[in-house]
């Protein structure tokens, strides 16, 4: 049987092809995709390629749907069950897994499930066993598809101890920054400040409960930040842009003893420089979290299943499968935060 699937042939060139519908591995499943979400990683991959995704490649990795078929060794799942998927899983036995750093397991990225911009996608056994969850009846498929990006945000915030009375500065107002803002508020942190580029993104942040939105760029927000914190600077700065200049500037926005979280990924081989006095004498700590562990996925699932996060508000609209290129173009132009693709 055949299905439609988007293939990224080369940077800037997508083709909607008819491919063979996948069959499940003995211990895996096939999911009929109900919603797939666009994301910044997909946009960057479309524009310039990605070192982890050799081209040509099937495309897309944030999705939710229904079980279409299961392998002969699978128990506990049946066809038609609604599921939400985080598209990677660790091996569980390597050096990093034994040290509860499953996000760094070599298997994680090497076996990532790709191809969500399609009608069906195969989920291998190790992912099906670890990071596939039943979607609650009242949870929309589009919001359920946020399981993967929310897991990344949960993992990042779990790396540091954030107090409810902390001032947290989020640099950027795209999808990841807004998920950080929603998670902070869910955890009782009310002083979430956002550096936004452009009025549209500023409106998104205000609508999701940012205490203040600072415009004019990261270099121009220092005075406003100091004014809001009695001259100290932020307790935590979360960099969500993946821009080298912002990485370098982030520690300067922290208070003495604060933390700069470098969340946005930069191109491999990039170099940045930091003021050593800030890191040493002011004891500004730098963390740079990557991906997620199964424990983070469980927490993200519980947040979405609980229904109180309101994460569906970052989804700007829905488009049919054939209009994926239009969705990516709208993202590139800043006309939307995330789009749900409907096969």
PyMOL commands that set and color helices and strands:
alter all, ss='L'
color gray80, all
select helices_A, chain A and resi 40-48+95-98+102-104+106-110+125-131+141-144+147-158+175-186+199-207+218-220+222-228+244-253+276-280+294-306+311-314+321-332
alter helices_A, ss='H'
color red, helices_A
select strands_A, chain A and resi 2-10+13-20+29-37+57-58+62-70+82-85+120-123+132-134+167-171+191-195+212-214+234-239+254-262+285-287+315-320+338-342
alter strands_A, ss='S'
color yellow, strands_A
deselect
rebuild
show_as cartoon
